[in-house]
Amino acid sequence: MTRLFCQDKSEILTLDATVVRTRPGAVLLSTHPFYPGGGGQLPDRGVLRWQGGEVPVTGFSEEGGAVWIEVAGSMEIAGDVQVAADPVFRQLMRELHTDLHILNALVFRDFDGALVTGVQMNEDGTARIDFDLPDADNDRLRALEPELNDVVAQNLAVETSYVSMTAAHAEKGLLRSRSVAPPPSSEGLIRIVEIAGLDRQACGGTHLHSTGASRPIRILKIENKGRSNRRVRIGLQGA
């Protein structure tokens, strides 16, 4: 997949772009700020604007590594446009994704390197993450909530880098999913998200620049989903 602008500059939400290709209800742009979804993170919302017009973005589709932006209606757009992602929704996704990394880090540390079996972030400010934890004590999982919020309060830096696929597989704990890994970029690189002093793992989503930009976290519910799957639901306070 082509390396996304939002993966390196998730705080920049508005860009000027040129339509490269068009078809009814969709455009391929020279650049855009959107995250098209994946890895449990919902796709961005936003608008396309041009002189005399504006249309909401309705979705994204990938073809040959390029991301087509789908828009409402069947119009064909040409020329120069401005593209803007919804700042409130992007912030919500950045918070939830960063908070899931914090929880993932603590579970990986305290539960013998338990791997992730599924993730989903929701527009209501909640999220869930599933772990391969057949014998875990749910009370031990619930007891992580104070430390989750301590990490938020520490305002730890969150940074990204890229490593080769070979290096990603060679570094223990870098790939945390039992069944899937983030797709490599067109250069064959895997994106790494690191929370200073706490966590380092492969991920393709958008994150905060520091943990302190998140609202406090609540552990809402812990469920047993099958013989070995443990689901932890979290929520942002005030969301």
Secondary structure, DSSP 4 states (H G I P E B T S, - for coil): -PPPHHHH-TT--EEEEEEEEEETTEEEES-------BTTBPPP-EEEEETTEEEEEEEEEEETTEEEEEESSS----SEEEEEE-HHHHHHHHHHHHHHHHHHHHHHHHTTTPPEEEEEE-TTSEEEEEEE-TT--HHHHHTTHHHHHHHHHHT-BEEEEEEEHHHHHHSTTS--BSS--PPP-TTSEEEEEEETTTEEEE--S---SBGGGSPPEEEEEEEE-SSSEEEEEEEETT-
